[in-house]
């Protein structure tokens, strides 16, 4: 298991990589996290994208 930006990146028995998280901390489960990845870098990219979207949403809310 590897921790990356509040999420856990795990390798499952099939060798695929999944992202897990403490679901009570998220309002919505990101659909991007429901798939398995082949590479850790792919999982990290999805996590980075998630946080960029959340930061933009937060910024827009603060400006409204």
C-alpha positions in Angstrom: 0.0 0.0 0.0 1.1 3.5 -0.8 -0.4 6.7 0.5 -0.8 9.6 -2.0 -2.6 12.9 -1.3 -5.1 11.4 1.3 -5.8 8.3 -0.8 -4.4 4.8 -0.6 -3.0 3.1 -3.7 -3.2 -0.7 -3.4 -2.1 -3.6 -5.5 -4.8 -6.3 -5.6 -4.2 -10.1 -6.1 -4.7 -9.8 -9.9 -1.8 -7.3 -10.0 -4.1 -4.4 -10.8 -3.8 -1.2 -8.9 -6.8 0.4 -7.2 -7.5 3.6 -5.3 -9.1 3.4 -1.9 -10.2 6.1 0.6 -12.1 6.8 3.7 -15.5 7.3 2.2 -16.9 9.4 5.0 -14.4 12.1 4.1 -15.8 12.5 0.5 -19.2 13.8 -0.4 -19.3 11.8 -3.7 -17.4 8.8 -4.6 -15.4 9.7 -7.7 -16.4 7.4 -10.6 -12.7 7.6 -11.8 -11.7 5.6 -8.7 -14.0 2.6 -9.6 -11.6 1.2 -12.2 -8.4 -0.7 -11.7 -5.2 0.6 -13.2 -2.1 -1.0 -14.6 0.4 1.5 -13.3 0.8 3.5 -10.1 1.4 6.6 -12.3 -2.1 6.2 -13.8 -3.6 6.1 -10.3 -1.6 9.2 -9.2 -2.7 11.1 -12.3 -6.4 10.4 -11.5 -5.9 11.5 -7.9 -4.2 14.7 -9.1 -7.0 15.4 -11.5 -9.6 14.8 -8.7 -7.8 17.4 -6.5 -7.5 19.9 -9.3 -11.2 19.7 -9.9 -12.0 20.0 -6.2 -9.7 23.0 -5.9 -11.3 24.7 -8.8 -14.8 24.0 -7.4 -13.8 25.4 -4.1 -12.3 28.5 -5.6 -15.3 29.2 -7.7 -17.5 28.8 -4.7 -15.4 31.3 -2.8 -15.7 33.8 -5.6 -19.5 33.5 -5.9 
